[in-house]
Amino acid sequence: AVVSTQSTGTYFSSFLFPSFPSGCPRTPGHPRAPSLLASHENEKKRMYNERILEVEKASFTPIVFSTTGTMGREAERFYHRLAVLLSVKTKQSIADATRYIRQRLSFCLLKTLIVSLRGYRGKRITPFNANNVDINLLYM
């Protein structure tokens, strides 16, 4: 198969898995944690990488997290590269950009968790009713 060297975009797939699955010791420094991260990254690559490279002509990065906040190798590289680009654009230090990205990520994950547990409780979007619209206002 011929793979183009010019990519037209980048695709990401995120995955969150429990840090301590059944049968795994509950010690944070357990040597199995990095192998779990790597196996989930490899599974994502096996599922999507070939199609994205050949059909979409783009690159693919699996972003894998554990529930304790550990990032996979590819996710660490992605967030570091994002921090470097953000620091260049905003003329801030890489540490400040990294802190900002981690802060935004943690709030986004927290919001997603809350919505998934209790449901969305914001304003409901009312459906569009064409009977209540004055056509003359639309074509002025």
Phi, psi and omega per residue, in radians:
A1 nan 2.389 3.112
V2 -1.592 2.229 3.133
V3 -1.946 2.211 3.131
S4 -1.254 2.449 3.121
T5 -1.489 -0.292 3.103
Q6 -1.656 2.016 3.132
S7 -1.659 2.527 -3.127
T8 -1.679 -0.045 -3.135
G9 3.100 -3.081 3.128
T10 -2.315 2.350 3.088
Y11 -1.933 2.483 3.123
F12 -2.177 2.586 3.030
S13 -2.388 2.098 -3.113
S14 -1.740 2.649 -3.118
F15 -2.599 2.330 3.111
L16 -2.099 2.230 -3.121
F17 -2.272 2.696 3.140
P18 -1.170 2.361 -3.092
S19 -1.207 -0.571 -3.069
F20 -2.126 1.374 3.104
P21 -1.173 2.887 -3.117
S22 -1.014 2.346 -3.139
G23 1.580 -0.097 3.135
C24 -1.748 2.295 3.125
P25 -1.035 2.565 -3.064
R26 -1.622 0.908 3.049
T27 -1.971 2.242 -3.068
P28 -1.025 -0.572 -3.109
G29 -1.570 0.345 -3.101
H30 -1.068 2.302 -3.060
P31 -1.135 -0.204 -3.100
R32 -1.404 -0.325 -3.103
A33 -1.046 -0.854 3.102
P34 -1.092 -0.603 3.132
S35 -1.232 -0.552 3.066
L36 -1.167 -0.750 3.098
L37 -1.050 -0.819 -3.125
A38 -1.127 -0.673 -3.134
S39 -1.183 -0.652 3.092
H40 -1.200 -0.661 3.066
E41 -1.093 -0.787 -3.138
N42 -1.120 -0.629 3.105
E43 -1.128 -0.763 3.104
K44 -1.097 -0.751 3.117
K45 -1.091 -0.714 -3.140
R46 -1.099 -0.639 -3.092
M47 -1.326 -0.680 -2.937
Y48 -2.062 -0.450 -2.924
N49 -1.044 -0.839 -3.063
E50 -1.080 -0.785 -3.125
R51 -1.137 -0.740 -3.109
I52 -1.176 -0.688 3.117
L53 -1.155 -0.769 -3.038
E54 -1.506 -0.731 -3.062
V55 -1.514 -0.882 -3.070
E56 -1.471 -0.266 -3.074
K57 0.958 0.815 -3.084
A58 -2.348 3.080 3.085
S59 -1.807 2.811 -3.085
F60 -2.292 2.336 3.099
T61 -2.274 2.009 3.037
P62 -1.403 2.274 3.129
I63 -1.933 1.888 -3.030
V64 -2.004 2.294 3.092
F65 -2.175 2.649 2.930
S66 -1.755 2.895 -3.109
T67 -1.214 -0.238 3.076
T68 -1.581 -0.006 3.095
G69 1.726 0.053 3.112
T70 -1.278 2.353 3.125
M71 -1.815 2.602 3.031
G72 -1.260 2.952 -3.096
R73 -1.055 -0.782 -3.127
E74 -1.165 -0.643 3.108
A75 -1.150 -0.700 3.099
E76 -1.090 -0.757 3.118
R77 -1.128 -0.708 3.130
F78 -1.103 -0.829 -3.097
Y79 -1.205 -0.568 3.072
H80 -1.169 -0.775 3.111
R81 -1.095 -0.702 3.091
L82 -1.103 -0.702 3.113
A83 -1.144 -0.695 3.119
V84 -1.111 -0.809 3.141
L85 -1.125 -0.700 3.123
L86 -1.176 -0.653 3.132
S87 -1.193 -0.625 3.094
V88 -1.180 -0.751 -3.097
K89 -1.182 -0.710 -3.076
T90 -1.658 -0.054 -3.109
K91 1.004 0.702 3.063
Q92 -1.941 2.991 3.097
S93 -1.318 2.778 3.116
I94 -1.117 -0.610 3.122
A95 -1.108 -0.727 3.110
D96 -1.157 -0.692 3.120
A97 -1.161 -0.706 3.104
T98 -1.112 -0.768 3.114
R99 -1.063 -0.761 3.134
Y100 -1.081 -0.789 -3.125
I101 -1.114 -0.778 3.135
R102 -1.133 -0.648 3.116
Q103 -1.141 -0.817 3.130
R104 -1.105 -0.717 3.137
L105 -1.098 -0.770 -3.114
S106 -1.135 -0.678 3.115
F107 -1.216 -0.646 3.091
C108 -1.133 -0.744 3.110
L109 -1.150 -0.677 3.109
L110 -1.128 -0.760 3.114
K111 -1.090 -0.740 3.110
T112 -1.091 -0.718 3.129
L113 -1.126 -0.779 -3.127
I114 -1.124 -0.768 3.131
V115 -1.114 -0.684 -3.123
S116 -1.233 -0.500 -3.139
L117 -1.445 -0.754 -3.040
R118 -1.991 -0.120 3.134
G119 1.548 2.892 -3.122
Y120 -1.414 2.250 -3.104
R121 -2.128 0.331 3.126
G122 -1.426 -2.929 3.106
K123 -1.154 2.340 3.080
R124 -1.446 2.441 3.094
I125 -1.399 2.143 -3.140
T126 -1.406 2.463 3.142
P127 -1.186 2.624 -3.136
F128 -1.249 2.241 3.119
N129 -2.014 1.918 -3.082
A130 -1.219 -0.332 -3.128
N131 -1.224 -0.430 -3.088
N132 -1.629 0.107 -3.069
V133 -1.759 2.296 3.049
D134 -1.462 2.009 -3.069
I135 -1.082 -0.593 -3.121
N136 -1.094 -0.547 3.117
L137 -1.237 -0.538 -3.111
L138 -1.288 -0.522 -3.044
Y139 -1.855 0.387 -3.140
M140 -1.368 nan nan
